[in-house]
């Protein structure tokens, strides 16, 4: 798929210990195009399943190649459209059955760039992936109106909190309170929380105090390029 160029790997860090939990595989394109705009375009023209499958294959190959020398835990983004596409899901499941050694080390992040309408269908996909040992994450939580609907319907291991909350955390008591309540809810549901766009030490202190488990952002580690 010509849309896929390279991966950049950004660490997700435990806010208590400072240790890297895993990396997110971020797609980078030539000529500096916005990844978000390109992905939305792929969704609009019906190419997103091919795009996501190519990304999954590349991520798996990268993890397999590094399995002996320096194992890596990796999160890969999947569009809501792909998760509702039977052929894509069947192909992904068959691919993962061939690489069961990656169970416990590979995670899938469901992005909100496209709305997931058939939540019953997506729930079955999440459960099937979890049964194989692959963790599931809701990405950009709080950015869209359907976030809590997703959380109610889908069994996930992680919730990645939209970065706008992190950016407003130090200046907005309202955002701080919303984050605290979300963290309490996720703790009751045994879901780990990840904060995006962590750029200041003061944000780390506040996030840790609110009970956020993990963080991602330039303060904790910038994306490193790879041509896998």
C-alpha positions in Angstrom: 0.0 0.0 0.0 1.8 3.2 -1.1 0.2 5.3 1.6 2.4 3.6 4.3 5.9 5.1 4.5 7.8 4.6 7.7 7.1 4.0 11.4 8.2 6.3 14.2 8.1 4.8 17.7 7.1 6.9 20.7 7.5 5.5 24.2 4.6 5.3 26.6 6.1 5.6 30.1 5.0 4.5 33.6 4.5 7.8 35.5 5.4 6.2 38.8 8.6 4.4 37.8 9.7 6.3 34.7 10.1 3.0 32.9 8.9 2.4 29.3 5.7 0.3 29.2 5.5 0.1 25.4 5.9 2.1 22.2 3.2 3.4 19.8 3.9 2.8 16.1 3.2 6.2 14.5 2.9 6.2 10.7 5.0 8.9 9.0 4.5 9.9 5.4 6.8 11.5 2.8 6.6 15.2 2.0 5.4 16.0 5.5 1.7 15.3 5.0 -0.4 15.2 8.2 -0.9 11.5 9.2 -4.4 12.4 10.5 -5.6 13.9 7.2 -4.2 11.1 5.2 -5.9 8.5 7.3 -9.2 10.3 7.1 -8.8 10.4 3.4 -8.1 6.7 3.3 -11.3 6.1 5.3 -13.3 8.3 2.9 -12.1 6.5 -0.3 -12.2 3.0 1.1 -8.5 2.3 1.5 -8.3 2.3 5.2 -8.5 -1.5 5.6 -5.5 -2.0 3.2 -3.7 0.8 5.1 -4.3 -0.8 8.5 -3.5 -4.3 7.4 -0.2 -3.1 5.9 0.6 -1.3 9.2 -0.2 -4.5 11.2 2.0 -6.6 9.0 4.9 -4.2 9.2 4.6 -4.0 13.0 4.5 -7.7 13.4 7.5 -8.2 11.1 9.4 -5.6 13.1 8.5 -7.3 16.4 9.4 -10.7 15.1 12.8 -9.5 13.8 13.7 -8.0 17.2 12.3 -10.8 19.3 15.7 -12.3 20.1 18.0 -9.3 20.1 15.9 -6.6 21.8 12.2 -7.4 22.2 9.7 -4.5 22.0 6.2 -4.0 23.1 4.1 -2.2 20.5 0.8 -0.5 20.1 -0.7 -0.2 16.6 -3.6 2.0 15.6 -6.8 0.6 13.9 -9.6 2.6 12.4 -13.1 2.1 13.6 -14.0 1.3 10.0 -11.5 -1.6 9.9 -12.8 -3.0 13.1 -16.3 -3.2 11.6 -15.0 -4.8 8.3 -15.4 -8.6 8.4 -12.7 -9.4 5.8 -10.2 -7.2 7.6 -11.0 -8.8 11.0 -10.8 -12.3 9.7 -7.4 -11.6 8.0 -6.1 -9.9 11.1 -7.2 -12.8 13.3 -5.5 -15.4 11.0 -2.3 -13.3 11.0 -2.2 -13.1 14.8 -2.9 -16.8 15.1 0.4 -17.3 13.2 2.2 -15.1 15.7 0.9 -16.1 19.1 4.4 -15.4 20.5 3.5 -11.7 20.3 0.6 -12.1 22.7 1.0 -10.0 25.8 3.4 -7.7 23.9 1.2 -6.2 21.1 -1.7 -3.8 21.7 -4.3 -2.3 19.3 -5.6 1.2 19.7 -9.1 1.9 18.3 -9.0 5.4 16.9 -12.0 7.8 16.8 -11.2 9.2 13.4 -14.2 7.2 12.2 -17.2 6.5 14.3 -17.9 2.9 15.4 -21.6 2.5 14.9 -22.0 -1.3 15.4 -20.7 -1.6 18.9 -22.0 -5.1 19.4 -20.0 -6.2 16.4 -16.9 -4.3 17.5 -17.2 -5.8 21.1 -17.0 -9.3 19.7 -13.8 -8.3 17.8 -12.3 -6.8 21.0 -13.1 -10.0 22.9 -11.7 -12.2 20.2 -8.4 -10.3 20.1 -8.2 -10.3 23.9 -8.8 -14.1 24.0 -5.7 -14.4 21.8 -3.8 -12.4 24.3 -3.7 -9.0 22.6 -4.5 -5.9 24.7 -7.1 -3.3 23.5 -7.0 0.5 24.0 -9.5 3.3 23.3 -7.6 6.1 21.7 -8.3 9.9 22.1 -10.8 9.3 24.9 -12.9 12.4 25.6 -12.3 13.9 22.1 -15.6 12.7 20.7 -19.2 12.5 22.0 -19.3 8.7 21.9 -16.3 8.1 24.2 -18.4 6.9 27.2 -20.7 5.0 25.0 -17.6 3.1 23.7 -16.4 2.6 27.3 -19.7 1.1 28.3 -19.9 -1.3 25.4 -16.3 -2.4 24.9 -14.0 -4.3 27.2 -10.7 -2.6 27.0 -7.4 -2.8 28.9 -6.3 0.8 28.4 -7.9 4.2 27.8 -5.8 6.9 26.2 -7.0 10.3 27.3 -7.1 13.0 24.7 -4.2 15.4 24.9 -6.4 18.5 25.2 -7.1 17.5 28.8 -3.4 17.3 29.6 -2.7 20.7 28.0 -5.5 22.4 30.1 -4.8 20.4 33.2 -2.7 23.1 35.0 -5.0 26.0 34.1 -8.5 24.4 34.4 -10.0 23.0 37.6 -12.8 21.7 35.4 -10.5 19.5 33.3 -8.7 18.4 36.4 -11.9 17.3 38.0 -13.1 15.5 34.9 -9.8 13.6 34.7 -10.0 12.6 38.4 -13.5 11.2 37.9 -12.4 9.4 34.7 -9.4 7.9 36.5 -11.7 6.7 39.4 -14.1 5.1 36.9 -11.2 3.4 35.0 -9.7 2.1 38.3 -13.1 0.6 39.2 -13.2 -1.1 35.8 -9.6 -2.2 36.1 -8.6 -0.2 33.1 -5.2 1.5 32.9 -5.1 5.2 31.8 -2.6 6.9 29.4 -2.3 10.7 29.1 -1.2 12.2 25.8 0.8 15.3 25.1 2.8 15.3 28.3 5.3 18.2 27.9 5.9 19.6 31.4 7.2 18.1 34.7 4.3 19.9 36.5 1.8 17.9 34.3 3.5 14.6 35.3 3.1 15.5 39.0 -0.5 16.4 38.5 -1.3 13.4 36.4 0.3 11.1 38.9 -1.7 12.7 41.7 -4.9 12.2 39.8 -4.1 8.5 39.3 -3.1 8.4 35.7 -0.9 5.3 35.1 1.0 6.1 31.9 2.1 9.1 29.9 3.1 9.9 26.3 4.6 13.1 25.0 7.8 15.0 24.1 8.8 15.3 27.8 8.9 11.5 28.1 10.3 10.7 24.7 10.1 11.9 21.1 9.2 9.5 18.3 12.2 7.7 16.9 12.3 6.9 13.2 12.5 3.5 11.7 12.4 2.2 8.1 11.1 -1.3 9.0 
